[in-house]
Amino acid sequence: AALIIGAVFCATEQHTDLGALVCDMEPETITASDPSILENLKLCPALTGTQQDALNAVLLKGGTMYGDPSSWNLQTLQNLGPLLLALNQTTLSLVAEAVREAFGRSIVTTY
């Protein structure tokens, strides 16, 4: 099943119908997939460490709907939703400090 899912996601068109099935994908499949896979990864209750590494690799390529991490703003961080918890120090360090601080303030205000 994972091979079939991987083959589908390696196509260039978006396949949102697979939903949470991506939660079982191997990291290599995530990095080889269309960047739209990130929207499906939001459905995963948790990502393994290697899946998190793959997520960061996809984001660092800059070819996602979120763009390059150095261009992210407060709205981008909010749009990342649960994926934000999987960002590593390398990815986060590319986000402007003012944006990271604004995001922290928005969390405090909200909760």
C-alpha positions in Angstrom: 0.0 0.0 0.0 2.8 2.4 0.8 4.3 1.9 -2.6 1.0 2.7 -4.3 0.5 5.8 -2.1 4.1 6.9 -2.9 3.6 6.5 -6.6 0.4 8.5 -6.5 2.1 11.4 -4.5 5.1 11.5 -6.8 2.8 12.7 -9.5 2.7 16.5 -9.9 -1.0 16.9 -9.4 -2.6 17.3 -5.9 -4.1 14.2 -4.4 -6.0 15.3 -1.3 -8.2 12.2 -1.3 -5.6 10.1 0.4 -5.9 12.1 3.5 -4.3 10.6 6.6 -2.9 7.6 4.7 0.3 9.7 4.3 0.9 9.3 8.0 2.5 5.9 7.3 4.7 7.2 4.4 8.4 6.6 4.5 10.5 9.8 4.7 12.0 9.1 1.3 8.5 9.1 -0.2 7.7 12.4 1.5 10.7 14.1 0.1 10.1 12.7 -3.4 6.4 13.6 -3.4 4.7 16.7 -4.7 4.9 19.5 -2.1 1.2 19.5 -1.7 1.7 16.4 0.5 2.2 18.9 3.4 -1.5 19.6 3.6 -2.1 15.9 4.1 0.6 15.6 6.7 -1.4 18.1 8.8 -3.8 15.3 9.4 -1.3 13.1 11.1 -1.6 12.9 14.9 2.2 12.7 15.1 5.2 12.4 12.8 8.2 10.3 13.4 11.6 11.9 13.8 12.6 10.9 10.3 9.2 12.1 8.9 9.9 15.4 10.6 13.3 15.5 8.9 11.6 14.9 5.5 9.0 17.6 6.2 11.8 20.1 6.9 13.7 19.0 3.8 10.6 19.7 1.7 10.1 23.1 3.3 13.7 24.0 2.9 13.5 23.4 -0.9 11.1 26.3 -1.0 8.8 24.9 -3.6 5.8 24.6 -1.4 2.8 26.9 -1.1 4.5 28.4 1.9 7.5 29.5 0.0 11.0 29.9 1.4 11.2 30.0 5.2 13.0 33.3 5.0 9.9 34.9 3.4 7.4 33.5 6.0 5.3 35.9 8.0 2.9 35.5 10.9 0.1 34.3 8.6 2.4 31.7 7.1 3.3 30.3 10.5 -0.4 30.2 11.4 -1.2 28.4 8.1 1.4 25.7 8.9 -0.8 24.7 11.8 0.3 21.5 13.4 3.3 21.2 11.1 4.9 24.0 13.0 5.6 21.6 15.8 7.8 19.5 13.5 10.0 22.3 12.4 13.7 21.9 13.3 16.1 24.6 14.4 17.5 25.0 10.8 14.1 25.8 9.4 13.1 28.0 12.2 16.4 30.0 12.2 15.5 31.1 8.6 12.3 32.7 9.8 12.8 36.4 10.8 13.1 36.8 14.5 10.3 39.5 14.5 8.0 37.0 12.9 8.8 34.3 15.4 8.2 36.8 18.3 4.9 37.9 16.8 3.8 34.3 16.5 4.8 33.7 20.2 2.7 36.7 21.2 -0.2 35.5 19.1 -0.2 32.2 20.9 -0.1 33.9 24.3 -3.0 36.2 23.3 -5.1 33.3 22.0 -4.5 30.9 24.9 
